[in-house]
Amino acid sequence: FLSKRIQKYELIFIFVFLSTSSYANTEGYDWYLTSSWVEFDGYCFSEGDNIYMYDWSTSNYHIVDIEDIACYSSGCEIEIYDYTFSSYRYIELEEDLC
C-alpha cells in the first residue's frame, strides 16, 4: 500500500514539474535600446517567428519578429524587430534556447 502511495506522489510531482517547465518564459536584457529586461511569451522560438514580448521599460507587451538568433558558448543573442518602437533591437538571453 505504501509503495502505491509513493508512486502516486511521484507521478503527481512529475506531472506538475513537466507542466510548469513547458510554459516557462525566456528572459533577456536589452543592452542597446532600453537597458531593460524583457520577457518572451514562450520558451522555444526560431527565426521568422512573430511573438509577444513583455518589455519592463514600457510595462507593456510588444509584438516582435525574430529576425536572427546567434548562440555562443556564453549564451544566445537575438535580433528582433519591435513593432511598438518601429526599430530593430538586440536581446541577450538569460538562458539558451531549446
For each residue, the residues with C-beta under 8 A, 3 or more apart:
1: 4 5
2: 5 6
3: 6 7
4: 1 7 8
5: 1 2 8 9
6: 2 3 9 10
7: 3 4 10 11
8: 4 5 11 12
9: 5 6 12 13
10: 6 7 13 14
11: 7 8 14 15
12: 8 9 15 16
13: 9 10 16 17
14: 10 11 17 18
15: 11 12 18 19
16: 12 13 19 20
17: 13 14 20 21
18: 14 15 21 22
19: 15 16 22 23
20: 16 17 23 24
21: 17 18 24
22: 18 19 43
23: 19 20 43
24: 20 21 43
25: 39 40 41 42 43
26: 39 40 42 43 45 93 94 95 97
27: 37 38 39 40 93 94 95
28: 37 38 39 40 78 91 92 93 94
29: 36 37 38 91 92 94
30: 33 34 35 36 37 38 55 57 89 90 91 92
31: 35 90 92
32: 89 90
33: 30 85 87 89 90
34: 30 55 57 58 89
35: 30 31 57
36: 29 30 55 56 57
37: 27 28 29 30 56
38: 27 28 29 30 53 54 55 56 91
39: 25 26 27 28 53 54 56
40: 25 26 27 28 45 51 52 53 54
41: 25 51 52 53 54 61
42: 25 26 45 51
43: 22 23 24 25 26 97 98
44: 97 98
45: 26 40 42 49 51 66 97
46: 49 66 69 97
47: 66 67 68 69
48: 65 66
49: 45 46 65 66
50: 63 64 65 66
51: 40 41 42 45 63 64 66
52: 40 41 61 62 63 64
53: 38 39 40 41 61 62 63 64 80 82
54: 38 39 40 41 60 61 62
55: 30 34 36 38 58 59 60 61 62 82 84
56: 36 37 38 39 59
57: 30 34 35 36
58: 34 55 62 84
59: 55 56
60: 54 55 84
61: 41 52 53 54 55
62: 52 53 54 55 58 82 83 84 85
63: 50 51 52 53 83 84
64: 50 51 52 53 80 81 82 83 89
65: 48 49 50 80 81 83
66: 45 46 47 48 49 50 51 69 78 79 80
67: 47 78 79 80 81 88
68: 47 78 79
69: 46 47 66 76 77 78 79 97
70: 76 77 78
71: 75 76 77 96 97
72: 75 76 77
73:
74:
75: 71 72 92 93 94 95 96
76: 69 70 71 72 92 93 96 97
77: 69 70 71 72 90 91 92 93
78: 28 66 67 68 69 70 90 91 93
79: 66 67 68 69 88 89 90 91
80: 53 64 65 66 67 88 89 90 91
81: 64 65 67 87 88 89
82: 53 55 62 64 85 86 87 88 89
83: 62 63 64 65 86
84: 55 58 60 62 63
85: 33 62 82 89
86: 82 83
87: 33 81 82
88: 67 79 80 81 82
89: 30 32 33 34 64 79 80 81 82 85
90: 30 31 32 33 77 78 79 80
91: 28 29 30 38 77 78 79 80
92: 28 29 30 31 75 76 77
93: 26 27 28 75 76 77 78 96 97
94: 26 27 28 29 75
95: 26 27 75
96: 71 75 76 93
97: 26 43 44 45 46 69 71 76 93
98: 43 44
